[in-house]
Amino acid sequence: MKKLKTVVVIFFIFFASNALRAAELDAQFYYDKANEHYNAGEYSKAIDAYSKVISIYPDLIKAYYNRGLAYYRVGRYDKAIEDYNMVLSGQNKNAEIYGNRAIAYLRAGKYAEAIEDYNTVIYLSPRSFDAYHNRGIAYASTGRYDEALADYNRAIGINSDDDNLYVSRGVAYVKKAMEDFRNACDRGNKNACENLKQLSR
C-alpha cells in the first residue's frame, strides 16, 4: 500500500507539473500574440489576448499593465484605469505607471484624480515637463487658471522648445482674460463687454 501511495504521488506531481508547463506555454503564446497585436495597432485583439493571459495567470502584473495601455488606445479609459489600479495595488509604483493612469483620468474627465496622480508623478520625477503640462490642463479644465498658468510656466522652464506648452499657456491666458471681462461686463462695463465679444468669436 505504501508503494502504491508513492506511485500515486509521483504520478500526481508529474501530471501537475505537465499541466503547469502547458499553462505556462499557453500564457506565453497569448502574451506574445498580444504584444504583436499591440505593436501592429490591433488594440482590440491585443486586449483579448492579454485577457486570456490574465485568465491563466491572474497575478501577472505586466499583462494588466499592457492591457491598460491597449484599453487607453481604444478610448476605454475606465477599463485602463482599472488595470492600472491593479498594477499600482502591488509594489509596482513608479512615475510612468502613475503618469499613464493620470492621462487616462484626464481623458475620462476625472480631473481631481488626474491632478492627484500628477502630484505623485512630479514628486517622483520633478523634471517631468509633461506632468506639469498635463496637470495644468487638468487645472484649466476646472477653471483653476492661475494654477494652470503656474504649471505651464514650470513646464516651459524645463523644456522651452515645446510649442504645445505655449499654446496651452496662451489658451489659459485667454480664458482667464475672458473670465475677468465677463465679471466686469456683468457689472455694466461696456468696454469689457466689447472685449468679451471679441474674444468669444
Secondary structure, DSSP 8 states (H G I E B T S, - for coil): -HHHHHHHHHHHHHHHHHHHHHHHHHHHHHHHHHHHHHHTT-HHHHHHHHHHHHHH-TT-HHHHHHHHHHHHHTT-HHHHHHHHHHHHTTT---HHHHHHHHHHHHHTT-HHHHHHHHHHHHHH-TT-HHHHHHHHHHHHHTT-HHHHHHHHHHHHHH-TT-HHHHHHHHHHHHHHHHHHHHHHHHTT-HHHHHHHHHHT-
